[in-house]
Amino acid sequence: MEKNFDIIFLEEVFDFLRNLKAKHSEKILYNIRKSQTKNDPELFKKLNNDIWEFRTLYQGNHYRLFAFWDKTNTQNTLVISTHGFIKKQGKVPEKEILKAQKLRLEYFKDKD
């Protein structure tokens, strides 16, 4: 299957995945690969104009990896994943969204 986008993980994502049990990070990565070929809001959902989340439910844990789009290269659409956390409440914490927005701004600033 053809991928709709490529993904770049920022260092915080690697740190987050490294601190999980292997099966849990494998499931998260499996769902991310699936979301690259299939448009499914259960896997990849828009939170606001700039921030999206990769979603994984595994063994009762709700894992979220925040991301944003980089469409500056017309040949290769990128999704940049900023960081992850384990969701413990119904609503996504605003501080996590703000953190993703801050990392997005830094990414584009450094890219220029």
N, CA, C and O of each residue as an XYZ file, in Angstrom:
448
protein
N       0.826     -1.191      0.000
C       0.000      0.000      0.000
C       0.867      1.251      0.000
O       1.963      1.275      0.561
N       0.354      2.274     -0.636
C       1.087      3.533     -0.719
C       0.844      4.370      0.538
O      -0.281      4.481      1.025
N       1.933      4.955      1.049
C       1.833      5.802      2.239
C       1.339      7.192      1.848
O       1.741      7.736      0.819
N       0.475      7.752      2.666
C      -0.030      9.113      2.454
C       0.945     10.166      2.953
O       0.914     11.310      2.500
N       1.815      9.783      3.890
C       2.792     10.711      4.458
C       3.918      9.922      5.112
O       3.765      8.748      5.448
N       5.055     10.596      5.285
C       6.168     10.050      6.051
C       6.146     10.685      7.431
O       5.537     11.736      7.633
N       6.815     10.039      8.381
C       6.810     10.530      9.761
C       8.232     10.760     10.242
O       9.133      9.959      9.992
N       8.409     11.867     10.935
C       9.658     12.148     11.639
C       9.305     12.249     13.120
O       8.376     12.961     13.503
N      10.058     11.529     13.942
C       9.869     11.595     15.391
C      10.902     12.533     15.990
O      12.094     12.418     15.706
N      10.444     13.464     16.821
C      11.370     14.281     17.588
C      11.893     13.435     18.753
O      11.310     12.403     19.088
N      12.975     13.869     19.356
C      13.657     13.071     20.393
C      12.737     12.676     21.541
O      12.871     11.580     22.085
N      11.816     13.539     21.917
C      10.910     13.231     23.036
C      10.038     12.004     22.753
O       9.650     11.295     23.682
N       9.731     11.751     21.487
C       8.938     10.573     21.136
C       9.764      9.313     21.405
O       9.259      8.344     21.972
N      11.028      9.331     20.996
C      11.894      8.177     21.247
C      12.022      7.924     22.747
O      11.975      6.775     23.187
N      12.183      8.984     23.531
C      12.275      8.839     24.985
C      11.001      8.222     25.549
O      11.057      7.327     26.393
N       9.857      8.703     25.082
C       8.566      8.182     25.538
C       8.442      6.694     25.213
O       8.088      5.896     26.081
N       8.732      6.318     23.966
C       8.590      4.921     23.549
C       9.575      4.003     24.281
O       9.240      2.867     24.620
N      10.779      4.501     24.518
C      11.800      3.712     25.226
C      11.386      3.370     26.653
O      11.783      2.335     27.189
N      10.591      4.234     27.263
C      10.179      4.027     28.653
C       8.939      3.148     28.802
O       8.485      2.899     29.919
N       8.396      2.685     27.695
C       7.236      1.784     27.742
C       7.706      0.339     27.616
O       8.831      0.075     27.194
N       6.834     -0.585     27.986
C       7.114     -2.006     27.737
C       7.174     -2.200     26.228
O       6.472     -1.517     25.482
N       8.006     -3.125     25.781
C       8.242     -3.343     24.348
C       6.944     -3.583     23.572
O       6.756     -3.011     22.499
N       6.068     -4.402     24.090
C       4.813     -4.714     23.386
C       3.952     -3.462     23.197
O       3.260     -3.320     22.189
N       4.004     -2.567     24.169
C       3.209     -1.343     24.092
C       3.754     -0.414     22.998
O       2.992      0.116     22.191
N       5.090     -0.223     22.981
C       5.647      0.634     21.918
C       5.454     -0.004     20.549
O       5.212      0.699     19.568
N       5.558     -1.320     20.470
C       5.334     -2.003     19.183
C       3.919     -1.756     18.685
O       3.718     -1.519     17.494
N       2.942     -1.807     19.571
C       1.542     -1.570     19.185
C       1.347     -0.128     18.703
O       0.643      0.114     17.722
N       1.972      0.820     19.395
C       1.882      2.229     18.988
C       2.466      2.403     17.590
O       1.855      3.045     16.736
N       3.647      1.831     17.356
C       4.292      1.952     16.041
C       3.484      1.242     14.956
O       3.409      1.718     13.824
N       2.882      0.108     15.299
C       2.020     -0.604     14.353
C       0.847      0.281     13.932
O       0.525      0.370     12.747
N       0.208      0.937     14.910
C      -0.937      1.808     14.601
C      -0.511      3.025     13.777
O      -1.256      3.485     12.912
N       0.684      3.542     14.049
C       1.177      4.680     13.274
C       1.403      4.261     11.825
O       1.021      4.983     10.904
N       2.018      3.106     11.620
C       2.216      2.607     10.241
C       0.875      2.420      9.534
O       0.737      2.734      8.351
N      -0.109      1.907     10.267
C      -1.449      1.713      9.707
C      -2.066      3.057      9.307
O      -2.715      3.157      8.265
N      -1.866      4.079     10.124
C      -2.457      5.386      9.840
C      -1.831      6.049      8.622
O      -2.419      6.961      8.040
N      -0.644      5.596      8.233
C       0.002      6.167      7.047
C      -0.700      5.739      5.760
O      -0.569      6.409      4.736
N      -1.429      4.651      5.800
C      -2.068      4.139      4.590
C      -3.593      4.195      4.641
O      -4.257      4.009      3.622
N      -4.143      4.448      5.818
C      -5.593      4.397      5.988
C      -6.056      5.622      6.766
O      -5.525      5.911      7.838
N      -7.027      6.334      6.245
C      -7.570      7.511      6.927
C      -8.582      7.037      7.967
O      -9.728      6.724      7.643
N      -8.137      6.991      9.226
C      -8.980      6.476     10.304
C      -8.822      7.375     11.540
O      -7.759      7.380     12.160
N      -9.865      8.136     11.903
C      -9.768      9.027     13.062
C      -9.566      8.291     14.388
O      -9.215      8.915     15.389
N      -9.780      6.989     14.408
C      -9.475      6.227     15.620
C      -7.962      6.106     15.803
O      -7.484      5.868     16.912
N      -7.208      6.271     14.708
C      -5.747      6.152     14.757
C      -5.041      7.503     14.702
O      -4.020      7.699     15.361
N      -5.580      8.430     13.920
C      -4.924      9.722     13.705
C      -6.010     10.779     13.614
O      -6.768     10.813     12.645
N      -6.088     11.647     14.627
C      -7.220     12.559     14.755
C      -6.743     14.001     14.897
O      -5.748     14.277     15.567
N      -7.463     14.906     14.260
C      -7.177     16.339     14.342
C      -7.706     16.892     15.668
O      -8.864     16.672     16.025
N      -6.840     17.615     16.393
C      -7.253     18.228     17.660
C      -7.603     19.698     17.500
O      -8.552     20.190     18.110
N      -6.823     20.403     16.666
C      -7.115     21.799     16.349
C      -6.520     22.097     14.976
O      -6.160     21.168     14.254
N      -6.410     23.361     14.603
C      -5.923     23.689     13.256
C      -4.528     23.165     12.972
O      -4.212     22.837     11.828
N      -3.687     23.082     13.996
C      -2.290     22.708     13.789
C      -1.902     21.345     14.329
O      -1.003     20.704     13.785
N      -2.556     20.887     15.382
C      -2.102     19.708     16.116
C      -3.029     18.515     15.896
O      -4.254     18.626     15.923
N      -2.393     17.384     15.681
C      -3.078     16.101     15.504
C      -2.555     15.138     16.565
O      -1.556     15.421     17.226
N      -3.228     14.003     16.726
C      -2.731     12.991     17.653
C      -2.831     11.605     17.035
O      -3.837     11.249     16.423
N      -1.757     10.827     17.211
C      -1.796      9.401     16.924
C      -2.382      8.753     18.176
O      -1.961      9.047     19.295
N      -3.359      7.865     17.973
C      -4.093      7.291     19.094
C      -3.900      5.780     19.135
O      -4.025      5.097     18.118
N      -3.595      5.273     20.321
C      -3.481      3.831     20.513
C      -4.113      3.469     21.844
O      -3.813      4.069     22.876
N      -4.989      2.482     21.805
C      -5.544      1.891     23.022
C      -4.976      0.486     23.095
O      -5.219     -0.332     22.207
N      -4.224      0.201     24.144
C      -3.612     -1.121     24.280
C      -3.602     -1.526     25.742
O      -3.057     -0.814     26.585
N      -4.200     -2.660     26.041
C      -4.295     -3.205     27.401
C      -4.806     -2.157     28.391
O      -4.274     -2.014     29.492
N      -5.844     -1.432     27.982
C      -6.487     -0.463     28.857
C      -5.790      0.887     28.957
O      -6.280      1.778     29.650
N      -4.657      1.057     28.278
C      -3.929      2.328     28.303
C      -4.215      3.115     27.029
O      -4.207      2.566     25.927
N      -4.468      4.409     27.198
C      -4.701      5.303     26.067
C      -3.408      6.074     25.805
O      -3.056      6.984     26.555
N      -2.710      5.703     24.742
C      -1.461      6.368     24.393
C      -1.736      7.425     23.332
O      -2.515      7.206     22.405
N      -1.087      8.568     23.483
C      -1.229      9.649     22.514
C       0.147     10.174     22.138
O       0.980     10.446     23.003
N       0.374     10.311     20.843
C       1.568     10.973     20.327
C       1.082     12.160     19.517
O       0.323     12.001     18.561
N       1.518     13.343     19.899
C       1.097     14.546     19.196
C       1.923     14.744     17.940
O       3.062     14.287     17.844
N       1.325     15.435     16.976
C       1.986     15.618     15.689
C       1.431     16.844     14.979
O       0.396     17.397     15.351
N       2.166     17.250     13.935
C       1.705     18.330     13.062
C       2.220     18.035     11.654
O       3.124     17.221     11.465
N       1.634     18.705     10.685
C       1.979     18.505      9.278
C       3.046     19.493      8.834
O       3.033     20.658      9.231
N       3.965     19.018      8.011
C       4.935     19.883      7.336
C       4.745     19.651      5.841
O       5.201     18.648      5.290
N       4.070     20.585      5.202
C       3.789     20.460      3.764
C       4.643     21.424      2.946
O       4.269     21.801      1.836
N       5.797     21.822      3.499
C       6.653     22.775      2.800
C       7.319     22.155      1.574
O       7.683     22.871      0.641
N       7.481     20.840      1.566
C       8.035     20.140      0.411
C       6.869     19.513     -0.349
O       6.203     18.612      0.161
N       6.626     19.988     -1.561
C       5.463     19.509     -2.315
C       5.614     18.053     -2.760
O       4.622     17.400     -3.084
N       6.836     17.545     -2.778
C       7.072     16.161     -3.197
C       6.849     15.164     -2.067
O       6.499     14.009     -2.313
N       7.053     15.608     -0.831
C       7.053     14.676      0.290
C       6.341     15.305      1.494
O       6.896     16.173      2.167
N       5.123     14.866      1.753
C       4.377     15.365      2.900
C       4.877     14.669      4.160
O       4.961     13.443      4.221
N       5.205     15.478      5.162
C       5.723     14.948      6.419
C       4.754     15.201      7.554
O       4.047     16.208      7.584
N       4.738     14.267      8.486
C       4.083     14.476      9.767
C       5.186     14.399     10.804
O       5.942     13.429     10.849
N       5.276     15.427     11.638
C       6.298     15.504     12.670
C       5.632     15.178     14.003
O       4.726     15.886     14.442
N       6.082     14.111     14.638
C       5.531     13.735     15.935
C       6.391     14.357     17.027
O       7.608     14.171     17.046
N       5.758     15.096     17.940
C       6.489     15.908     18.913
C       6.791     15.196     20.223
O       7.924     15.230     20.705
N       5.781     14.552     20.800
C       5.956     13.903     22.098
C       4.750     13.014     22.369
O       3.745     13.073     21.660
N       4.867     12.198     23.395
C       3.776     11.297     23.732
C       3.451     11.342     25.214
O       4.237     11.827     26.028
N       2.286     10.832     25.542
C       1.902     10.699     26.948
C       0.800      9.653     27.064
O       0.199      9.249     26.069
N       0.551      9.228     28.286
C      -0.532      8.278     28.555
C      -1.708      9.102     29.055
O      -1.615      9.811     30.057
N      -2.811      8.990     28.336
C      -4.003      9.783     28.648
C      -4.759      9.118     29.796
O      -5.088      7.934     29.726
N      -5.031      9.879     30.844
C      -5.689      9.322     32.026
C      -7.081      9.913     32.257
O      -7.787      9.495     33.175
N      -7.471     10.870     31.441
C      -8.788     11.490     31.606
C      -9.473     11.582     30.252
O      -8.858     11.312     29.220
N     -10.740     11.963     30.254
C     -11.515     12.005     29.020
C     -11.024     13.015     28.001
O     -11.000     12.738     26.801
N     -10.636     14.173     28.476
C     -10.237     15.251     27.577
C      -8.713     15.335     27.504
O      -8.019     15.090     28.491
N      -8.205     15.683     26.327
C      -6.758     15.855     26.169
C      -6.336     17.094     26.954
O      -6.904     18.168     26.757
N      -5.342     16.959     27.846
C      -4.907     18.118     28.639
C      -4.390     19.250     27.756
O      -3.606     19.028     26.833
N      -4.841     20.463     28.056
C      -4.452     21.641     27.279
C      -2.938     21.847     27.291
O      -2.366     22.299     26.299
N      -2.283     21.514     28.418
C      -0.833     21.718     28.503
C      -0.089     20.840     27.491
O       0.975     21.226     27.007
N      -0.630     19.681     27.171
C       0.004     18.799     26.181
C      -0.138     19.392     24.780
O       0.795     19.327     23.980
N      -1.290     19.961     24.486
C      -1.508     20.605     23.185
C      -0.597     21.820     23.051
O       0.001     22.039     21.997
N      -0.492     22.608     24.118
C       0.382     23.784     24.099
C       1.840     23.386     23.893
O       2.582     24.066     23.183
N       2.241     22.297     24.507
C       3.611     21.803     24.332
C       3.849     21.431     22.866
O       4.890     21.769     22.303
N       2.902     20.747     22.254
C       3.025     20.369     20.848
C       3.086     21.613     19.954
O       3.854     21.648     18.993
N       2.283     22.625     20.267
C       2.294     23.855     19.481
C       3.642     24.572     19.605
O       4.158     25.117     18.629
N       4.196     24.565     20.803
C       5.503     25.188     21.028
C       6.588     24.457     20.224
O       7.427     25.090     19.583
N       6.562     23.129     20.266
C       7.539     22.344     19.510
C       7.367     22.545     18.003
O       8.344     22.530     17.254
N       6.131     22.732     17.568
C       5.862     23.012     16.151
C       6.512     24.326     15.736
O       7.183     24.398     14.707
N       6.306     25.366     16.547
C       6.901     26.671     16.242
C       8.421     26.595     16.199
O       9.048     27.177     15.314
N       9.019     25.877     17.152
C      10.479     25.707     17.179
C      10.963     24.974     15.927
O      11.987     25.331     15.343
N      10.214     23.942     15.523
C      10.592     23.160     14.345
C      10.661     24.054     13.111
O      11.654     24.027     12.385
N       9.616     24.846     12.866
C       9.600     25.692     11.674
C      10.610     26.839     11.765
O      11.162     27.265     10.751
N      10.849     27.335     12.979
C      11.847     28.378     13.174
C      13.244     27.832     12.840
O      14.024     28.489     12.151
N      13.549     26.634     13.331
C      14.855     26.006     13.078
C      15.015     25.615     11.611
O      16.128     25.566     11.085
N      13.896     25.340     10.966
C      13.940     24.900      9.571
C      14.287     26.042      8.625
O      14.884     25.819      7.572
N      13.914     27.264      8.997
C      14.164     28.428      8.124
C      15.601     28.816      8.045
O      15.944     29.772      7.350
